[in-house]
Amino acid sequence: MTFEFGDTDEANVFFDRNPSFVPFFEKLMITANRCFGRRVDFKNHLEDVAFSQGHTCRDEFTEVVFLAANGYANAAGKIFRGLYERAVTLA
C-alpha cells in the first residue's frame, strides 16, 4: 500500500509542526504492509476474522492520518472511534 498526503496549506502546516512524522509513518507502514499486505491461507474462520479486522485497522489508520493532516479533524475523529473499538476487540 502506498500513501500520499494532500498538497494543502493544512498539510504543509502539519508537516512543519511535526517534522519527524513522515519517517516514523513510513516505518509503521512498512511494518503494517509486512503484516497485512500478503496472501494468507486461513486455517479457520477465527483467523480470517482476526486478519480482516487487523487489515481494516490499517486502512482506517491511514484514513485518520490523511484526514487529520489535511485539516479534517472532525472526520478523522469519527473514523478513529471505530478504529479504537476494532483494535480493542482484537486485543
MOPAC internal coordinates of N, CA, C and O (Angstrom, degrees):
PM7 1SCF
backbone

  N    0.0000 0     0.00 0     0.00 0    0    0    0
  C    1.4367 1     0.00 0     0.00 0    1    0    0
  C    1.5180 1   108.37 1     0.00 0    2    1    0
  O    1.2310 1   120.62 1   -54.19 1    3    2    1
  N    1.3015 1   116.42 1   125.81 1    3    2    1
  C    1.4581 1   120.45 1   173.70 1    5    3    2
  C    1.5154 1   108.48 1  -100.76 1    6    5    3
  O    1.2310 1   120.84 1   -21.85 1    7    6    5
  N    1.2971 1   116.01 1   158.15 1    7    6    5
  C    1.4546 1   119.97 1  -174.73 1    9    7    6
  C    1.5124 1   109.14 1  -138.95 1   10    9    7
  O    1.2310 1   120.79 1   -46.54 1   11   10    9
  N    1.3145 1   116.10 1   133.46 1   11   10    9
  C    1.4567 1   121.58 1   176.99 1   13   11   10
  C    1.5144 1   109.15 1  -125.97 1   14   13   11
  O    1.2310 1   121.13 1   -42.07 1   15   14   13
  N    1.3119 1   115.44 1   137.93 1   15   14   13
  C    1.4585 1   120.96 1   175.57 1   17   15   14
  C    1.5156 1   108.31 1   -93.16 1   18   17   15
  O    1.2310 1   120.71 1   -23.54 1   19   18   17
  N    1.2922 1   116.26 1   156.46 1   19   18   17
  C    1.4600 1   120.64 1   177.43 1   21   19   18
  C    1.5197 1   111.26 1   -71.20 1   22   21   19
  O    1.2310 1   120.91 1   -20.82 1   23   22   21
  N    1.3064 1   115.87 1   159.18 1   23   22   21
  C    1.4529 1   121.51 1   176.93 1   25   23   22
  C    1.5240 1   107.52 1  -104.71 1   26   25   23
  O    1.2310 1   121.44 1  -107.80 1   27   26   25
  N    1.3277 1   114.85 1    72.20 1   27   26   25
  C    1.4604 1   121.37 1  -177.74 1   29   27   26
  C    1.5186 1   109.38 1  -118.71 1   30   29   27
  O    1.2310 1   120.94 1   -15.22 1   31   30   29
  N    1.3164 1   115.80 1   164.78 1   31   30   29
  C    1.4671 1   120.01 1   176.45 1   33   31   30
  C    1.5242 1   110.61 1   -60.28 1   34   33   31
  O    1.2310 1   121.04 1   139.26 1   35   34   33
  N    1.3531 1   115.61 1   -40.74 1   35   34   33
  C    1.4593 1   120.00 1   179.88 1   37   35   34
  C    1.5248 1   111.41 1   -62.15 1   38   37   35
  O    1.2310 1   120.45 1   137.64 1   39   38   37
  N    1.3338 1   116.74 1   -42.36 1   39   38   37
  C    1.4627 1   120.44 1   179.35 1   41   39   38
  C    1.5267 1   110.74 1   -64.89 1   42   41   39
  O    1.2310 1   120.31 1   138.18 1   43   42   41
  N    1.3067 1   117.00 1   -41.82 1   43   42   41
  C    1.4676 1   119.94 1   179.06 1   45   43   42
  C    1.5221 1   111.33 1   -62.44 1   46   45   43
  O    1.2310 1   119.94 1   139.17 1   47   46   45
  N    1.3296 1   117.72 1   -40.83 1   47   46   45
  C    1.4635 1   121.30 1   176.92 1   49   47   46
  C    1.5286 1   109.95 1   -64.20 1   50   49   47
  O    1.2310 1   120.47 1   137.44 1   51   50   49
  N    1.3461 1   116.71 1   -42.56 1   51   50   49
  C    1.4615 1   121.08 1   179.03 1   53   51   50
  C    1.5278 1   110.97 1   -58.31 1   54   53   51
  O    1.2310 1   120.45 1   132.91 1   55   54   53
  N    1.3392 1   116.74 1   -47.09 1   55   54   53
  C    1.4670 1   119.65 1  -177.62 1   57   55   54
  C    1.5188 1   112.09 1   -72.12 1   58   57   55
  O    1.2310 1   119.98 1   149.23 1   59   58   57
  N    1.3333 1   117.64 1   -30.77 1   59   58   57
  C    1.4661 1   119.68 1   174.57 1   61   59   58
  C    1.5288 1   110.63 1   -67.37 1   62   61   59
  O    1.2310 1   120.75 1   142.68 1   63   62   61
  N    1.3273 1   116.18 1   -37.32 1   63   62   61
  C    1.4546 1   122.11 1  -179.43 1   65   63   62
  C    1.5335 1   111.86 1   -75.21 1   66   65   63
  O    1.2310 1   120.36 1   153.48 1   67   66   65
  N    1.3427 1   116.92 1   -26.52 1   67   66   65
  C    1.4743 1   122.49 1  -176.26 1   69   67   66
  C    1.5301 1   109.88 1  -128.04 1   70   69   67
  O    1.2310 1   119.61 1  -110.39 1   71   70   69
  N    1.3272 1   118.35 1    69.61 1   71   70   69
  C    1.4712 1   120.10 1  -173.73 1   73   71   70
  C    1.5267 1   114.60 1   -64.26 1   74   73   71
  O    1.2310 1   119.48 1   155.05 1   75   74   73
  N    1.3123 1   118.60 1   -24.95 1   75   74   73
  C    1.4718 1   120.05 1  -178.90 1   77   75   74
  C    1.5281 1   112.44 1   -91.59 1   78   77   75
  O    1.2310 1   120.12 1  -176.65 1   79   78   77
  N    1.3306 1   117.38 1     3.35 1   79   78   77
  C    1.4573 1   120.25 1  -176.72 1   81   79   78
  C    1.5259 1   112.76 1   -64.40 1   82   81   79
  O    1.2310 1   119.84 1   131.63 1   83   82   81
  N    1.3124 1   117.90 1   -48.37 1   83   82   81
  C    1.4713 1   121.17 1  -173.02 1   85   83   82
  C    1.5245 1   112.22 1   -60.32 1   86   85   83
  O    1.2310 1   118.39 1   132.02 1   87   86   85
  N    1.3377 1   120.67 1   -47.98 1   87   86   85
  C    1.4747 1   118.69 1   178.71 1   89   87   86
  C    1.5293 1   113.38 1   -60.14 1   90   89   87
  O    1.2310 1   120.41 1   139.80 1   91   90   89
  N    1.3309 1   116.83 1   -40.20 1   91   90   89
  C    1.4646 1   119.79 1   178.92 1   93   91   90
  C    1.5265 1   110.97 1   -68.70 1   94   93   91
  O    1.2310 1   120.69 1   139.98 1   95   94   93
  N    1.3215 1   116.28 1   -40.02 1   95   94   93
  C    1.4617 1   120.35 1   178.66 1   97   95   94
  C    1.5284 1   110.83 1   -63.51 1   98   97   95
  O    1.2310 1   120.28 1   138.50 1   99   98   97
  N    1.3275 1   117.06 1   -41.50 1   99   98   97
  C    1.4629 1   120.55 1   178.37 1  101   99   98
  C    1.5255 1   111.35 1   -61.88 1  102  101   99
  O    1.2310 1   119.95 1   137.24 1  103  102  101
  N    1.3243 1   117.70 1   -42.76 1  103  102  101
  C    1.4697 1   120.85 1   177.84 1  105  103  102
  C    1.5246 1   110.93 1   -63.11 1  106  105  103
  O    1.2310 1   120.56 1   138.21 1  107  106  105
  N    1.3203 1   116.54 1   -41.79 1  107  106  105
  C    1.4551 1   120.80 1   178.73 1  109  107  106
  C    1.5284 1   110.71 1   -62.99 1  110  109  107
  O    1.2310 1   120.08 1   137.90 1  111  110  109
  N    1.3239 1   117.45 1   -42.10 1  111  110  109
  C    1.4722 1   120.52 1  -179.48 1  113  111  110
  C    1.5284 1   111.51 1   -69.06 1  114  113  111
  O    1.2310 1   119.78 1   146.02 1  115  114  113
  N    1.3166 1   118.02 1   -33.98 1  115  114  113
  C    1.4679 1   120.59 1   175.56 1  117  115  114
  C    1.5258 1   109.55 1   -62.22 1  118  117  115
  O    1.2310 1   120.65 1   135.05 1  119  118  117
  N    1.3301 1   116.36 1   -44.95 1  119  118  117
  C    1.4623 1   120.68 1   178.37 1  121  119  118
  C    1.5247 1   111.17 1   -64.56 1  122  121  119
  O    1.2310 1   120.42 1   134.52 1  123  122  121
  N    1.3268 1   116.81 1   -45.48 1  123  122  121
  C    1.4663 1   120.82 1   179.90 1  125  123  122
  C    1.5274 1   110.86 1   -62.96 1  126  125  123
  O    1.2310 1   119.95 1   141.48 1  127  126  125
  N    1.3198 1   117.71 1   -38.52 1  127  126  125
  C    1.4689 1   120.59 1   178.90 1  129  127  126
  C    1.5264 1   111.37 1   -67.30 1  130  129  127
  O    1.2310 1   120.25 1   145.83 1  131  130  129
  N    1.3273 1   117.14 1   -34.17 1  131  130  129
  C    1.4675 1   119.34 1   175.50 1  133  131  130
  C    1.5262 1   111.06 1   -64.70 1  134  133  131
  O    1.2310 1   121.27 1   142.05 1  135  134  133
  N    1.3253 1   115.17 1   -37.95 1  135  134  133
  C    1.4661 1   119.70 1  -178.62 1  137  135  134
  C    1.5230 1   112.22 1   -74.32 1  138  137  135
  O    1.2310 1   120.45 1   134.14 1  139  138  137
  N    1.3304 1   116.75 1   -45.86 1  139  138  137
  C    1.4613 1   120.02 1  -168.99 1  141  139  138
  C    1.5252 1   114.82 1  -114.69 1  142  141  139
  O    1.2310 1   119.43 1   171.10 1  143  142  141
  N    1.3053 1   118.69 1    -8.90 1  143  142  141
  C    1.4576 1   121.03 1  -179.49 1  145  143  142
  C    1.5149 1   112.08 1   -93.73 1  146  145  143
  O    1.2310 1   120.60 1  -127.70 1  147  146  145
  N    1.2972 1   116.45 1    52.30 1  147  146  145
  C    1.4727 1   121.34 1  -177.21 1  149  147  146
  C    1.5206 1   109.64 1  -148.73 1  150  149  147
  O    1.2310 1   121.54 1   -16.55 1  151  150  149
  N    1.3166 1   114.67 1   163.45 1  151  150  149
  C    1.4592 1   120.28 1   176.06 1  153  151  150
  C    1.5282 1   108.05 1   -86.60 1  154  153  151
  O    1.2310 1   121.26 1   -44.44 1  155  154  153
  N    1.3218 1   115.19 1   135.56 1  155  154  153
  C    1.4614 1   120.54 1  -176.89 1  157  155  154
  C    1.5210 1   109.18 1  -128.63 1  158  157  155
  O    1.2310 1   121.12 1   -42.92 1  159  158  157
  N    1.3319 1   115.47 1   137.08 1  159  158  157
  C    1.4629 1   121.13 1   172.46 1  161  159  158
  C    1.5250 1   107.32 1  -102.27 1  162  161  159
  O    1.2310 1   120.84 1   -71.71 1  163  162  161
  N    1.3040 1   116.00 1   108.29 1  163  162  161
  C    1.4535 1   121.02 1  -176.01 1  165  163  162
  C    1.5137 1   110.78 1   -78.19 1  166  165  163
  O    1.2310 1   121.08 1   -41.06 1  167  166  165
  N    1.3282 1   115.54 1   138.94 1  167  166  165
  C    1.4612 1   120.89 1   178.62 1  169  167  166
  C    1.5174 1   111.94 1   -85.27 1  170  169  167
  O    1.2310 1   121.03 1   156.34 1  171  170  169
  N    1.3412 1   115.64 1   -23.66 1  171  170  169
  C    1.4624 1   119.51 1   179.44 1  173  171  170
  C    1.5287 1   109.31 1  -155.96 1  174  173  171
  O    1.2310 1   121.22 1    -5.55 1  175  174  173
  N    1.3092 1   115.27 1   174.45 1  175  174  173
  C    1.4620 1   120.93 1  -176.75 1  177  175  174
  C    1.5294 1   111.83 1   -66.62 1  178  177  175
  O    1.2310 1   119.67 1   146.43 1  179  178  177
  N    1.3259 1   118.23 1   -33.57 1  179  178  177
  C    1.4566 1   121.30 1   179.48 1  181  179  178
  C    1.5245 1   111.25 1   -62.00 1  182  181  179
  O    1.2310 1   120.02 1   137.03 1  183  182  181
  N    1.3291 1   117.57 1   -42.97 1  183  182  181
  C    1.4625 1   120.41 1   177.54 1  185  183  182
  C    1.5236 1   110.94 1   -62.14 1  186  185  183
  O    1.2310 1   120.60 1   140.10 1  187  186  185
  N    1.3170 1   116.46 1   -39.90 1  187  186  185
  C    1.4598 1   121.61 1   178.69 1  189  187  186
  C    1.5256 1   110.58 1   -61.59 1  190  189  187
  O    1.2310 1   120.75 1   132.89 1  191  190  189
  N    1.3095 1   116.17 1   -47.11 1  191  190  189
  C    1.4683 1   121.13 1  -178.74 1  193  191  190
  C    1.5263 1   110.81 1   -64.92 1  194  193  191
  O    1.2310 1   120.12 1   134.08 1  195  194  193
  N    1.3237 1   117.37 1   -45.92 1  195  194  193
  C    1.4601 1   120.98 1  -178.37 1  197  195  194
  C    1.5304 1   111.32 1   -63.75 1  198  197  195
  O    1.2310 1   120.18 1   135.53 1  199  198  197
  N    1.3270 1   117.26 1   -44.47 1  199  198  197
  C    1.4585 1   120.30 1   179.23 1  201  199  198
  C    1.5260 1   110.44 1   -64.04 1  202  201  199
  O    1.2310 1   120.56 1   136.26 1  203  202  201
  N    1.3171 1   116.54 1   -43.74 1  203  202  201
  C    1.4653 1   120.75 1  -179.07 1  205  203  202
  C    1.5280 1   111.37 1   -63.89 1  206  205  203
  O    1.2310 1   120.20 1   140.52 1  207  206  205
  N    1.3254 1   117.23 1   -39.48 1  207  206  205
  C    1.4631 1   120.30 1   177.64 1  209  207  206
  C    1.5323 1   110.56 1   -65.90 1  210  209  207
  O    1.2310 1   120.24 1   139.38 1  211  210  209
  N    1.3217 1   117.15 1   -40.62 1  211  210  209
  C    1.4582 1   120.56 1   177.12 1  213  211  210
  C    1.5176 1   111.84 1   -63.61 1  214  213  211
  O    1.2310 1   120.75 1   138.73 1  215  214  213
  N    1.3197 1   116.17 1   -41.27 1  215  214  213
  C    1.4618 1   121.38 1   177.66 1  217  215  214
  C    1.5263 1   110.04 1   -62.49 1  218  217  215
  O    1.2310 1   120.27 1   138.56 1  219  218  217
  N    1.3149 1   117.08 1   -41.44 1  219  218  217
  C    1.4616 1   121.61 1   177.84 1  221  219  218
  C    1.5191 1   110.73 1   -63.74 1  222  221  219
  O    1.2310 1   120.06 1   141.63 1  223  222  221
  N    1.3306 1   117.49 1   -38.37 1  223  222  221
  C    1.4717 1   120.97 1   177.05 1  225  223  222
  C    1.5283 1   110.40 1   -61.48 1  226  225  223
  O    1.2310 1   120.35 1   137.63 1  227  226  225
  N    1.3080 1   116.94 1   -42.37 1  227  226  225
  C    1.4729 1   120.09 1   178.56 1  229  227  226
  C    1.5205 1   110.19 1   -61.31 1  230  229  227
  O    1.2310 1   120.25 1   133.07 1  231  230  229
  N    1.3219 1   117.14 1   -46.93 1  231  230  229
  C    1.4622 1   120.60 1  -179.76 1  233  231  230
  C    1.5238 1   111.82 1   -63.02 1  234  233  231
  O    1.2310 1   120.72 1   136.50 1  235  234  233
  N    1.3265 1   116.23 1   -43.50 1  235  234  233
  C    1.4623 1   119.32 1  -179.38 1  237  235  234
  C    1.5260 1   111.18 1   -67.66 1  238  237  235
  O    1.2310 1   119.92 1   144.95 1  239  238  237
  N    1.3184 1   117.75 1   -35.05 1  239  238  237
  C    1.4590 1   120.21 1   177.64 1  241  239  238
  C    1.5244 1   110.47 1   -61.78 1  242  241  239
  O    1.2310 1   120.21 1   136.20 1  243  242  241
  N    1.3246 1   117.21 1   -43.80 1  243  242  241
  C    1.4658 1   119.14 1   179.33 1  245  243  242
  C    1.5280 1   110.71 1   -65.64 1  246  245  243
  O    1.2310 1   120.16 1   145.57 1  247  246  245
  N    1.3263 1   117.31 1   -34.43 1  247  246  245
  C    1.4648 1   120.06 1   176.46 1  249  247  246
  C    1.5232 1   111.11 1   -65.26 1  250  249  247
  O    1.2310 1   120.36 1   137.00 1  251  250  249
  N    1.3341 1   116.91 1   -43.00 1  251  250  249
  C    1.4593 1   121.20 1   178.60 1  253  251  250
  C    1.5254 1   109.99 1   -61.03 1  254  253  251
  O    1.2310 1   120.24 1   134.02 1  255  254  253
  N    1.3205 1   117.15 1   -45.98 1  255  254  253
  C    1.4631 1   120.79 1  -179.00 1  257  255  254
  C    1.5284 1   110.18 1   -62.77 1  258  257  255
  O    1.2310 1   120.19 1   134.97 1  259  258  257
  N    1.3234 1   117.24 1   -45.03 1  259  258  257
  C    1.4573 1   120.80 1  -179.36 1  261  259  258
  C    1.5308 1   110.95 1   -60.90 1  262  261  259
  O    1.2310 1   120.68 1   132.26 1  263  262  261
  N    1.3202 1   116.31 1   -47.74 1  263  262  261
  C    1.4635 1   120.04 1  -179.03 1  265  263  262
  C    1.5289 1   111.57 1   -64.55 1  266  265  263
  O    1.2310 1   120.44 1   134.16 1  267  266  265
  N    1.3310 1   116.76 1   -45.84 1  267  266  265
  C    1.4644 1   120.30 1  -178.30 1  269  267  266
  C    1.5248 1   111.33 1   -64.53 1  270  269  267
  O    1.2310 1   120.18 1   137.78 1  271  270  269
  N    1.3291 1   117.25 1   -42.22 1  271  270  269
  C    1.4635 1   120.47 1  -179.25 1  273  271  270
  C    1.5181 1   112.07 1   -65.96 1  274  273  271
  O    1.2310 1   120.16 1   153.07 1  275  274  273
  N    1.3201 1   117.30 1   -26.93 1  275  274  273
  C    1.4577 1   120.81 1  -178.89 1  277  275  274
  C    1.5220 1   113.53 1   -98.65 1  278  277  275
  O    1.2310 1   120.80 1  -166.13 1  279  278  277
  N    1.3321 1   116.08 1    13.87 1  279  278  277
  C    1.4508 1   120.30 1   171.87 1  281  279  278
  C    1.5175 1   116.43 1    89.21 1  282  281  279
  O    1.2310 1   119.93 1  -164.58 1  283  282  281
  N    1.3232 1   117.75 1    15.42 1  283  282  281
  C    1.4652 1   121.25 1   179.96 1  285  283  282
  C    1.5313 1   109.93 1  -108.89 1  286  285  283
  O    1.2310 1   121.19 1  -115.63 1  287  286  285
  N    1.3278 1   115.32 1    64.37 1  287  286  285
  C    1.4648 1   120.72 1  -175.00 1  289  287  286
  C    1.5202 1   112.32 1   -63.77 1  290  289  287
  O    1.2310 1   119.38 1   141.94 1  291  290  289
  N    1.3190 1   118.79 1   -38.06 1  291  290  289
  C    1.4657 1   120.49 1  -179.45 1  293  291  290
  C    1.5213 1   111.00 1   -64.20 1  294  293  291
  O    1.2310 1   120.11 1   136.33 1  295  294  293
  N    1.3115 1   117.40 1   -43.67 1  295  294  293
  C    1.4684 1   120.31 1   178.01 1  297  295  294
  C    1.5204 1   110.44 1   -65.15 1  298  297  295
  O    1.2310 1   120.27 1   140.18 1  299  298  297
  N    1.3297 1   117.09 1   -39.82 1  299  298  297
  C    1.4664 1   120.88 1   178.44 1  301  299  298
  C    1.5203 1   110.40 1   -62.46 1  302  301  299
  O    1.2310 1   120.49 1   139.64 1  303  302  301
  N    1.3273 1   116.66 1   -40.36 1  303  302  301
  C    1.4625 1   120.60 1   179.54 1  305  303  302
  C    1.5126 1   112.88 1   -63.41 1  306  305  303
  O    1.2310 1   120.38 1   143.44 1  307  306  305
  N    1.3206 1   116.88 1   -36.56 1  307  306  305
  C    1.4661 1   120.60 1   178.98 1  309  307  306
  C    1.5238 1   111.20 1   -64.80 1  310  309  307
  O    1.2310 1   120.63 1   138.31 1  311  310  309
  N    1.3149 1   116.40 1   -41.69 1  311  310  309
  C    1.4638 1   120.09 1   179.46 1  313  311  310
  C    1.5231 1   110.07 1   -73.14 1  314  313  311
  O    1.2310 1   120.83 1   144.56 1  315  314  313
  N    1.3302 1   116.02 1   -35.44 1  315  314  313
  C    1.4611 1   120.30 1  -177.38 1  317  315  314
  C    1.5282 1   112.25 1   -60.45 1  318  317  315
  O    1.2310 1   120.34 1   144.32 1  319  318  317
  N    1.3270 1   116.95 1   -35.68 1  319  318  317
  C    1.4694 1   119.02 1  -179.89 1  321  319  318
  C    1.5329 1   110.73 1   -61.83 1  322  321  319
  O    1.2310 1   120.21 1   133.12 1  323  322  321
  N    1.3230 1   117.20 1   -46.88 1  323  322  321
  C    1.4635 1   120.11 1   177.63 1  325  323  322
  C    1.5158 1   112.12 1   -63.20 1  326  325  323
  O    1.2310 1   120.73 1   141.58 1  327  326  325
  N    1.3304 1   116.20 1   -38.42 1  327  326  325
  C    1.4615 1   121.08 1   177.18 1  329  327  326
  C    1.5242 1   110.18 1   -61.23 1  330  329  327
  O    1.2310 1   120.27 1   134.20 1  331  330  329
  N    1.3167 1   117.08 1   -45.80 1  331  330  329
  C    1.4583 1   121.82 1   179.56 1  333  331  330
  C    1.5197 1   110.82 1   -60.44 1  334  333  331
  O    1.2310 1   120.38 1   133.24 1  335  334  333
  N    1.3227 1   116.88 1   -46.76 1  335  334  333
  C    1.4728 1   120.66 1  -179.24 1  337  335  334
  C    1.5320 1   111.36 1   -62.14 1  338  337  335
  O    1.2310 1   120.62 1   139.29 1  339  338  337
  N    1.3312 1   116.42 1   -40.71 1  339  338  337
  C    1.4646 1   120.32 1   178.06 1  341  339  338
  C    1.5215 1   111.28 1   -64.56 1  342  341  339
  O    1.2310 1   120.48 1   137.02 1  343  342  341
  N    1.3410 1   116.69 1   -42.98 1  343  342  341
  C    1.4564 1   120.63 1  -179.50 1  345  343  342
  C    1.5299 1   111.42 1   -65.42 1  346  345  343
  O    1.2310 1   120.13 1   140.02 1  347  346  345
  N    1.3305 1   117.35 1   -39.98 1  347  346  345
  C    1.4591 1   120.54 1   177.74 1  349  347  346
  C    1.5256 1   109.78 1   -64.33 1  350  349  347
  O    1.2310 1   120.12 1   138.49 1  351  350  349
  N    1.3116 1   117.37 1   -41.51 1  351  350  349
  C    1.4617 1   121.11 1   177.81 1  353  351  350
  C    1.5346 1   110.78 1   -60.67 1  354  353  351
  O    1.2310 1   120.44 1   137.19 1  355  354  353
  N    1.3225 1   116.75 1   -42.81 1  355  354  353
  C    1.4612 1   120.50 1   178.87 1  357  355  354
  C    1.5279 1   111.33 1   -65.11 1  358  357  355
  O    1.2310 1   121.04 1   141.41 1  359  358  357
  N    1.3181 1   115.61 1   -38.59 1  359  358  357
  C    1.4727 1   119.37 1  -178.51 1  361  359  358
  C    1.5137 1   110.49 1   -66.59 1  362  361  359
  O    1.2310 1   120.10 1   180.00 1  363  362  361

